[in-house]
Amino acid sequence: MKTTKEHDERIAKMTFASVYPYYIAKVEKKGRSVQELHQIIEWLTGYDENAIKELINSEITFEAFFENARLNPNAQKITGVICGYRIEEIENHTTRQARYLDKLVDELAKGKKIEKILR
């Protein structure tokens, strides 16, 4: 399935702070920790725990979140389907990067070992 311009714009304008509580709820519900969540966020984006807190407080959009991130060079190895979209086929950079993060959170919640998640 291909993303639409409207879908890409919606993702870009979403704030990291609005999604972060859902990430926490998802991983904790499956017995994983916030520490592990932060570990995968840091691996993908380069943002450490202090930076994550600052980004939440600043209400940064996903567009700015990923523009300022140092995306891990191995992020392109994140493949598969998330929210009905095949990640490697998403053309919009911000949408693809947001789906990278979604996929990592899903893998964490599904019990995958951190070593496997951090490709």
N, C-alpha and C positions, 0 to 999 in steps of 0.2 A: 504494500500500500504506500502511495506517495503522499507526503505531507502537502498541505495547502499553504498558501501565503498567509491566510488568516491564522492557521494553526501555528505556523512559525512565529508570527507576530505575538500571539498569545503567550507562547513559551518565553520569548525574549523579554516580555514585559512583566512576567511573573517574578515576584521577589523570592530570593533564597529563603528569607525569614518565614514566608508563608508556607513553604514546602518542608522546611527542616523539621517541624514537629511531627509531620507524617512519617518522615524517615525514622525518627526516634521511635515512634509508636510501632512501626512495622518491625524494626529489628528487636526491640525489647519484647514484643509479643511472642517472638520466636526464640527468646532466651539469649539474645546477643546483647552486647553492651554499647553504650554511647562511645566508649573508648575505641571500640572496633570500628564504629561508624566514622569517627574522626580519622582513624587510620586510613580508611579507604578514600575519604575525601582528600586527605593530605597527599596520598599517593597519586590520585588523579589530577589534583589542581595545584599542589604545592602549598596550600593554605594550612598553617598549623592551627592548633586549638585556639590560641589567642586571636589569630586572624579570623577564624570562623565566628567567634563571638562578636568581633568588630563588624563583620559583614552582616550578621543577623541584626545588630543594633542600627546599622546604617540603612537597612531596608533596600539593599542593593538588588537590582534586577538580575535575572540570569544572564542577560546580554552583557552587562558590565562585569558580573561575576566571572564569566568565562573569558572576557576580553583581558582582564587583569590577571588571570590564572597562568601558571606555567604548566601547561598540560603535559602530562607524562608522555614521553615518546611511544610508549607501549600501549597507549590508549586506543590506537587504531586496531589493536588485537581484540578489542571488545566487540564481539559480534553476537548475533542472535536477534530474537524478536522481543520487543518490549512495547507494551501498549498497542499492539497490533502493527507495529512498524519494524521492519528489518533494519537494524541500526546501520549496517554498512551501506545501505541504499539511501539513507537520508542525506540530501544535498546541502541543506542549510546547516552551517557550522554550529551555530548556537543550539539549534534543536538536536543535532547529533550529539553534541557534548552533554546536553542535559540528559539525553537518553543513555549516554555512557554512565552517568552518575546513577540514574534510575536502575540500570542493569546491575551495577555493582551492589547497590542496596538490596535488590532482589536476591542476588547470589548470597549475600551475607545472611539475609533473613531465611533463606532456604537451607542454611547450615553448611554451606560450602566453606572449606578451610581458607583462612586468610591468605596463606601461601599461594593457593590456586587463584584466588580473586585478584591478587596483585601480580598480574601476569609477568 
